[in-house]
Amino acid sequence: MEKRLSETMNEMFGGYDIFTHVTKFFGFKVVLLGLYNGQGIPKSDQRIELRCTPSEEYIKIVIEKDKVQGAVLIGDTNLEETFENMILGEFDVSKLGDVSLLDPNIDLEDFFD
C-alpha cells in the first residue's frame, strides 16, 4: 500500500503545525511563515496586506476567509511569534473591524504573543 507524502513527511520530521523558514538576505532577517505566498489558496479567496518601510522592513500577510494563512517578514519586525500564533490559533481578523493588522500605531505583540 502506498504511503501519502504527508505521512512520510510526518515520520521523517515529526508533526509540524506550520511551515517556518528563517534566514538572512543582504543583511536583513527574512522569515517565511505558513502559506507565505498564498500557495494552494485561490487568488479570488486571498486578501493581501502589505507594509513597507524602505531600508527597514517589509511585511506581507496572506489572509483567507478572515484568517491569517501566511506571512513574509523582512527586517527586524519582531512580529514572528505574533503571526505564528495568529496562524496556529486561527484568529478571526474580522473581529478587529476596520483596523489593519499592519497599522504601525498598533502594538500587535501585546495582543497575540
C-alpha positions in Angstrom: 0.0 0.0 0.0 1.4 3.4 -0.9 2.0 6.0 1.8 0.9 9.5 1.3 3.6 12.1 1.1 2.2 13.9 4.2 2.5 10.6 6.2 6.1 10.1 5.1 7.0 13.7 5.9 5.5 13.3 9.4 7.5 10.2 10.0 10.7 11.9 8.9 10.3 15.3 10.5 7.6 15.0 13.1 4.2 16.6 13.0 4.9 20.3 12.4 1.9 22.6 12.5 3.3 25.4 10.4 6.0 25.9 7.8 8.6 28.3 9.0 11.9 29.4 7.5 14.3 32.0 8.8 17.4 33.3 7.0 19.4 36.5 6.3 19.4 38.1 2.9 21.6 41.2 2.2 21.8 41.7 5.9 18.1 41.6 6.5 16.4 38.9 8.6 13.8 37.1 6.4 11.0 35.0 8.0 8.6 32.9 6.0 5.5 31.6 7.8 2.8 29.2 6.7 1.4 29.8 3.2 3.5 32.9 2.8 3.0 33.1 -0.9 -0.7 32.0 -0.9 0.3 28.5 -2.1 -2.9 26.5 -2.7 -5.2 29.3 -2.0 -7.3 30.5 -5.0 -6.4 34.2 -5.8 -10.0 35.1 -5.5 -10.0 34.0 -1.9 -6.8 35.8 -0.9 -6.5 39.1 0.8 -3.0 40.5 0.9 -1.9 43.3 3.4 1.5 45.0 2.9 3.6 47.3 4.9 6.9 48.6 3.7 9.3 51.0 5.3 12.2 51.4 2.8 15.6 50.2 4.1 13.9 48.9 7.3 11.1 46.4 6.9 8.7 44.7 4.5 5.7 42.8 5.8 3.2 40.8 3.8 0.4 38.8 5.2 -1.9 36.4 3.4 -5.5 36.2 4.7 -8.1 33.7 3.6 -11.7 33.7 5.0 -10.7 36.2 7.7 -7.8 34.1 9.0 -4.1 34.8 8.5 -2.6 31.9 6.5 0.9 33.1 5.9 3.4 36.0 6.3 6.7 37.3 4.8 8.6 39.4 7.3 11.8 41.1 6.2 13.8 43.2 8.6 13.6 43.4 12.4 9.8 43.4 12.7 9.6 41.5 16.0 6.3 40.0 14.6 7.3 36.4 14.1 5.7 35.0 17.2 2.6 37.2 16.8 1.8 36.0 13.3 2.7 32.4 14.1 0.3 32.5 17.0 -2.4 34.1 14.8 -1.9 31.4 12.1 -1.9 28.5 14.6 -4.8 29.9 16.7 -6.8 30.6 13.5 -7.6 34.1 14.9 -10.6 35.7 13.1 -9.3 39.0 11.9 -12.8 40.3 11.2 -13.1 40.8 14.9 -10.7 43.8 14.5 -13.2 45.6 12.3 -11.7 48.2 10.1 -8.3 48.1 11.9 -5.4 46.9 9.8 -3.2 44.3 11.2 -0.2 46.2 9.9 -1.1 49.6 11.3 2.3 50.7 12.8 0.4 52.5 15.6 -1.0 49.3 17.0 1.3 47.1 19.1 0.1 43.6 17.9 2.7 41.8 20.0 0.8 42.8 23.2 -2.3 41.1 22.0 -1.1 37.9 20.4 2.2 36.8 22.0 
